[in-house]
């Protein structure tokens, strides 16, 4: 018979300590990783920007799928991935028009959102198909997002896109005398920036850009849930403030973006004039940017004498309408916004 010697007390004690020892090691490792992330995050916006992008991309894909269900059966002509410059996929556009069209149509050029660091033209393609079915040529435009592209690269690219649209109007089914600049969220900021470039020569000079379109070619703008005052944006706190400030750092390539030319020139509320195009502007009551950005921008345009059509909802409206509610077409209020957008386009274009 084999007998086993009693285990030494020190051995038993070591075994007892091992689980706690492993926990301490794991905890120390987590703290080390967190410290590294914090240090890296203080030096570069890349890690946080890519995390934010992942969240936004999922949301954008889900919203596009929701809109897809509402695209009518109207037969359309589609030109996808049209290159407007030589920047690869970043400088492409998708073009939609009714197949029944026999000539050029008023054209909506839509700039997608995504906090300047995410999103793609495909996110708004269903919405473009819906508007095209109403008798418009619609164009969804890509641009280089941050951190890969640093401001004002996107502005120059969008000006290139407008130049391409103007030069190839006949082929694209575009009436170059009836162009509507439109966008959502960061795309609304960019749309307002392009419209300001075109309508304010002093601003164009400050930006160092000769606009590719003349003021008389842009008949209107559609601005949904945008950002127009970067000083106000920089004062945001909480998770939303952190996300937007991180996104701006990535897009601007400068952590102090609010203090210099970037924040100033992106703040179109300070540069718009009485010559800004007639505008439709909307935001949801559950979106902080509505109260901080869209309503003040609408008021500023109205003060200047610009023809402004607004769709804002009372603060207690239920359900509280989130950022970019206009794309959530399963919601009756989003259908209301779509119908009012179409009515606005019909009122300010001719076919």
KEKOL-411855 format. One record per residue (C-alpha): residue number from 0; residue in one letter; x, y, z. Coordinates in steps of 0.2 Angstrom, whole numbers, plus 2048, in hexadecimal, padded with zeros to 3 digits. Example, Ala and Ser with C-alpha at 12.3 -4.5 7.8 and 13.67 -1.06 7.14 Angstrom:
// KEKOL-411855
- num; residu; x; y; z
- 0; A; 83E; 7EA; 827
- 1; S; 844; 7FB; 824
***
This chain:
// KEKOL-411855
- num; residu; x; y; z
- 0; X; 800; 800; 800
- 1; X; 806; 811; 7FB
- 2; X; 805; 81F; 808
- 3; X; 806; 832; 804
- 4; X; 80F; 83D; 80F
- 5; X; 805; 84B; 817
- 6; X; 807; 85B; 80D
- 7; X; 812; 868; 814
- 8; X; 809; 877; 81C
- 9; X; 813; 883; 811
- 10; X; 80E; 87A; 801
- 11; X; 7FB; 87A; 806
- 12; X; 7FD; 88D; 80A
- 13; X; 804; 890; 7F9
- 14; X; 7F6; 887; 7F0
- 15; X; 7E9; 890; 7FA
- 16; X; 7F1; 8A1; 7F5
- 17; X; 7F2; 89D; 7E2
- 18; X; 7E0; 8A2; 7DD
- 19; X; 7E2; 8B3; 7E6
- 20; X; 7F3; 8B4; 7DE
- 21; X; 7EC; 8B1; 7CD
- 22; X; 7DF; 8BE; 7D0
- 23; X; 7EB; 8CB; 7D6
- 24; X; 7F5; 8C8; 7C6
- 25; X; 7E6; 8C9; 7BB
- 26; X; 7E1; 8D9; 7C4
- 27; X; 7F2; 8E0; 7C2
- 28; X; 7F2; 8DC; 7AF
- 29; X; 7E1; 8E4; 7AD
- 30; X; 7E7; 8F4; 7B6
- 31; X; 7F7; 8F4; 7AB
- 32; X; 7EC; 8F2; 79B
- 33; X; 7E1; 900; 7A1
- 34; X; 7F0; 90B; 7A5
- 35; X; 7F7; 908; 793
- 36; X; 7E6; 90C; 78B
- 37; X; 7E5; 91C; 796
- 38; X; 7F7; 921; 791
- 39; X; 7F5; 91E; 77F
- 40; X; 7E4; 926; 77F
- 41; X; 7EC; 936; 786
- 42; X; 7F8; 936; 777
- 43; X; 7EE; 931; 768
- 44; X; 7DB; 930; 765
- 45; X; 7DD; 920; 75A
- 46; X; 7D8; 913; 767
- 47; X; 7C8; 91C; 76D
- 48; X; 7C4; 922; 75B
- 49; X; 7C4; 910; 755
- 50; X; 7B9; 90A; 763
- 51; X; 7AD; 918; 760
- 52; X; 7AD; 914; 74D
- 53; X; 7A9; 901; 751
- 54; X; 79A; 907; 75B
- 55; X; 794; 913; 74E
- 56; X; 797; 907; 740
- 57; X; 78B; 8FA; 748
- 58; X; 77E; 908; 74B
- 59; X; 780; 90E; 739
- 60; X; 77E; 8FC; 731
- 61; X; 76E; 8F9; 73C
- 62; X; 766; 909; 737
- 63; X; 769; 907; 725
- 64; X; 761; 8F5; 726
- 65; X; 752; 8FE; 72F
- 66; X; 751; 90A; 720
- 67; X; 752; 8FD; 713
- 68; X; 741; 8F6; 718
- 69; X; 73A; 907; 713
- 70; X; 742; 909; 702
- 71; X; 733; 909; 6F5
- 72; X; 733; 8FE; 6E6
- 73; X; 735; 90C; 6DA
- 74; X; 742; 907; 6CD
- 75; X; 752; 911; 6CE
- 76; X; 762; 913; 6C4
- 77; X; 771; 911; 6CF
- 78; X; 783; 915; 6CD
- 79; X; 78D; 90F; 6DB
- 80; X; 79F; 912; 6E0
- 81; X; 7A1; 920; 6D4
- 82; X; 7B3; 927; 6D6
- 83; X; 7B3; 93A; 6D8
- 84; X; 7C6; 93B; 6DC
- 85; X; 7D5; 930; 6DD
- 86; X; 7D3; 92C; 6F0
- 87; X; 7CD; 91A; 6EE
- 88; X; 7BD; 916; 6F7
- 89; X; 7BE; 926; 702
- 90; X; 7BA; 930; 6F2
- 91; X; 7AB; 927; 6EB
- 92; X; 799; 92A; 6EA
- 93; X; 789; 921; 6E7
- 94; X; 77C; 928; 6DB
- 95; X; 769; 924; 6DA
- 96; X; 75B; 92B; 6CF
- 97; X; 74A; 925; 6C9
- 98; X; 74C; 91A; 6BA
- 99; X; 73D; 923; 6B2
- 100; X; 748; 933; 6B1
- 101; X; 74A; 93B; 6A0
- 102; X; 755; 949; 6A5
- 103; X; 75F; 951; 6B3
- 104; X; 757; 952; 6C4
- 105; X; 759; 95D; 6D3
- 106; X; 766; 954; 6DD
- 107; X; 769; 951; 6F0
- 108; X; 77B; 94E; 6F4
- 109; X; 77C; 946; 705
- 110; X; 78B; 945; 711
- 111; X; 78A; 937; 71D
- 112; X; 78D; 939; 730
- 113; X; 797; 92F; 73D
- 114; X; 79F; 93C; 748
- 115; X; 7AC; 93F; 73A
- 116; X; 7B5; 92F; 73E
- 117; X; 7A8; 922; 738
- 118; X; 79B; 91F; 72C
- 119; X; 79A; 91C; 719
- 120; X; 78F; 921; 70A
- 121; X; 786; 910; 70C
- 122; X; 77F; 915; 71C
- 123; X; 774; 921; 713
- 124; X; 771; 918; 703
- 125; X; 75F; 912; 708
- 126; X; 75A; 924; 70C
- 127; X; 761; 929; 6FB
- 128; X; 757; 91C; 6F3
- 129; X; 747; 922; 6FC
- 130; X; 74A; 934; 6F6
- 131; X; 74F; 92F; 6E5
- 132; X; 73E; 926; 6E3
- 133; X; 736; 937; 6E6
- 134; X; 73E; 93E; 6D6
- 135; X; 74F; 944; 6DB
- 136; X; 761; 93F; 6D6
- 137; X; 769; 93B; 6E7
- 138; X; 77B; 939; 6EA
- 139; X; 784; 931; 6FA
- 140; X; 796; 937; 6FC
- 141; X; 7A5; 92F; 704
- 142; X; 7B3; 939; 70C
- 143; X; 7C2; 934; 716
- 144; X; 7BD; 933; 729
- 145; X; 7C9; 936; 737
- 146; X; 7D5; 931; 73E
- 147; X; 7DB; 92B; 72D
- 148; X; 7D7; 93C; 725
- 149; X; 7DA; 94C; 72E
- 150; X; 7D0; 95C; 72C
- 151; X; 7CD; 965; 720
- 152; X; 7D0; 956; 715
- 153; X; 7BE; 951; 714
- 154; X; 7B9; 963; 710
- 155; X; 7C5; 963; 701
- 156; X; 7BE; 951; 6FC
- 157; X; 7AC; 957; 6FC
- 158; X; 7B0; 966; 6F2
- 159; X; 7B8; 95A; 6E5
- 160; X; 7A8; 950; 6E6
- 161; X; 79E; 95F; 6E2
- 162; X; 7AA; 964; 6D4
- 163; X; 7A8; 952; 6CC
- 164; X; 795; 953; 6CE
- 165; X; 794; 964; 6C5
- 166; X; 7A0; 95E; 6B7
- 167; X; 797; 94E; 6B4
- 168; X; 785; 954; 6B7
- 169; X; 77E; 94D; 6A7
- 170; X; 785; 93C; 6AA
- 171; X; 77F; 93B; 6BC
- 172; X; 76E; 942; 6B8
- 173; X; 771; 951; 6C2
- 174; X; 769; 962; 6C0
- 175; X; 779; 96D; 6C4
- 176; X; 76E; 97C; 6C8
- 177; X; 764; 973; 6D5
- 178; X; 76F; 96B; 6E2
- 179; X; 76A; 968; 6F4
- 180; X; 778; 965; 701
- 181; X; 773; 959; 70F
- 182; X; 77A; 94F; 71D
- 183; X; 777; 947; 72E
- 184; X; 781; 94A; 73E
- 185; X; 793; 94D; 739
- 186; X; 78D; 94D; 727
- 187; X; 781; 95B; 72B
- 188; X; 790; 965; 732
- 189; X; 799; 961; 722
- 190; X; 78A; 966; 717
- 191; X; 789; 976; 720
- 192; X; 79B; 979; 71E
- 193; X; 79A; 976; 70B
- 194; X; 78B; 982; 70A
- 195; X; 794; 98F; 714
- 196; X; 7A4; 98D; 708
- 197; X; 799; 990; 6F9
- 198; X; 78E; 99E; 700
- 199; X; 79B; 9A8; 70A
- 200; X; 7AB; 9AE; 700
- 201; X; 7B4; 9B4; 710
- 202; X; 7B2; 9A2; 717
- 203; X; 7B8; 99A; 707
- 204; X; 7C7; 9A6; 708
- 205; X; 7CB; 9A1; 71A
- 206; X; 7CA; 98E; 715
- 207; X; 7D5; 991; 706
- 208; X; 7C8; 989; 6FB
- 209; X; 7C0; 98F; 6EB
- 210; X; 7AF; 986; 6EB
- 211; X; 7AB; 97B; 6DC
- 212; X; 799; 980; 6DC
- 213; X; 792; 992; 6DA
- 214; X; 786; 998; 6E8
- 215; X; 777; 998; 6DB
- 216; X; 779; 985; 6D8
- 217; X; 775; 981; 6EA
- 218; X; 763; 983; 6ED
- 219; X; 761; 97C; 6FE
- 220; X; 769; 972; 70C
- 221; X; 762; 964; 717
- 222; X; 76A; 963; 728
- 223; X; 765; 955; 734
- 224; X; 76D; 954; 746
- 225; X; 77C; 95D; 742
- 226; X; 78A; 967; 74B
- 227; X; 78D; 979; 747
- 228; X; 795; 980; 757
- 229; X; 7A6; 978; 75C
- 230; X; 7A8; 983; 76B
- 231; X; 798; 97C; 772
- 232; X; 79D; 96B; 76D
- 233; X; 7AD; 96C; 777
- 234; X; 7A3; 970; 787
- 235; X; 79A; 960; 787
- 236; X; 79D; 954; 796
- 237; X; 799; 942; 799
- 238; X; 79A; 933; 78D
- 239; X; 793; 93D; 77E
- 240; X; 79F; 94B; 781
- 241; X; 7AE; 93F; 782
- 242; X; 7A9; 936; 772
- 243; X; 7A6; 946; 768
- 244; X; 7B6; 94E; 76F
- 245; X; 7C0; 93E; 76B
- 246; X; 7B9; 93E; 759
- 247; X; 7BD; 950; 756
- 248; X; 7CF; 94C; 75C
- 249; X; 7D0; 93E; 750
- 250; X; 7C9; 948; 742
- 251; X; 7D3; 958; 745
- 252; X; 7E3; 94F; 749
- 253; X; 7E5; 95B; 758
- 254; X; 7DF; 959; 76A
- 255; X; 7DD; 96C; 76B
- 256; X; 7D1; 96D; 75C
- 257; X; 7C5; 979; 765
- 258; X; 7D2; 986; 767
- 259; X; 7D8; 98A; 755
- 260; X; 7D3; 98A; 743
- 261; X; 7CB; 979; 743
- 262; X; 7BD; 97D; 750
- 263; X; 7BB; 98E; 749
- 264; X; 7B9; 989; 737
- 265; X; 7AE; 97A; 73B
- 266; X; 7A2; 986; 745
- 267; X; 797; 98B; 736
- 268; X; 78B; 994; 742
- 269; X; 798; 9A2; 742
- 270; X; 79B; 9A2; 72F
- 271; X; 789; 9A1; 728
- 272; X; 782; 9B0; 71F
- 273; X; 772; 9B6; 718
- 274; X; 777; 9AE; 708
- 275; X; 777; 99C; 710
- 276; X; 76B; 991; 706
- 277; X; 759; 98E; 70C
- 278; X; 75A; 981; 719
- 279; X; 751; 972; 721
- 280; X; 757; 96E; 732
- 281; X; 751; 961; 73E
- 282; X; 756; 958; 74E
- 283; X; 74E; 94C; 75B
- 284; X; 749; 952; 76C
- 285; X; 753; 944; 774
- 286; X; 763; 949; 76B
- 287; X; 76E; 956; 775
- 288; X; 775; 95C; 765
- 289; X; 764; 963; 760
- 290; X; 763; 96F; 76F
- 291; X; 776; 973; 76E
- 292; X; 778; 974; 75B
- 293; X; 769; 973; 750
- 294; X; 75D; 97F; 758
- 295; X; 76B; 98C; 75A
- 296; X; 770; 98A; 748
- 297; X; 75E; 98C; 742
- 298; X; 75C; 99B; 74D
- 299; X; 76C; 9A3; 745
- 300; X; 766; 9A0; 734
- 301; X; 755; 9A7; 737
- 302; X; 75E; 9B7; 73F
- 303; X; 767; 9B9; 72F
- 304; X; 757; 9B8; 724
- 305; X; 75B; 9A7; 71D
- 306; X; 74B; 99D; 718
- 307; X; 74B; 98F; 726
- 308; X; 73F; 980; 727
- 309; X; 741; 977; 738
- 310; X; 73B; 967; 73F
- 311; X; 73E; 967; 752
- 312; X; 734; 95E; 75F
- 313; X; 72E; 964; 770
- 314; X; 739; 95F; 77E
- 315; X; 72D; 953; 786
- 316; X; 728; 94B; 776
- 317; X; 727; 938; 778
- 318; X; 730; 92E; 773
- 319; X; 73F; 938; 775
- 320; X; 747; 939; 763
- 321; X; 759; 934; 763
- 322; X; 768; 93A; 758
- 323; X; 764; 937; 746
- 324; X; 752; 932; 74A
- 325; X; 74E; 936; 738
- 326; X; 756; 926; 732
- 327; X; 74C; 91B; 73E
- 328; X; 73D; 919; 731
- 329; X; 734; 90C; 73C
- 330; X; 730; 91B; 747
- 331; X; 721; 926; 742
- 332; X; 72A; 936; 746
- 333; X; 738; 931; 73A
- 334; X; 72B; 92F; 72D
- 335; X; 725; 940; 731
- 336; X; 736; 947; 72F
- 337; X; 738; 93E; 71E
- 338; X; 728; 945; 717
- 339; X; 72D; 957; 71D
- 340; X; 73E; 955; 715
- 341; X; 736; 94F; 704
- 342; X; 72A; 95E; 705
- 343; X; 738; 96A; 708
- 344; X; 741; 963; 6F9
- 345; X; 732; 964; 6EE
- 346; X; 72F; 976; 6F4
- 347; X; 741; 97C; 6EF
- 348; X; 744; 972; 6DF
- 349; X; 73C; 971; 6CE
- 350; X; 73A; 961; 6C4
***
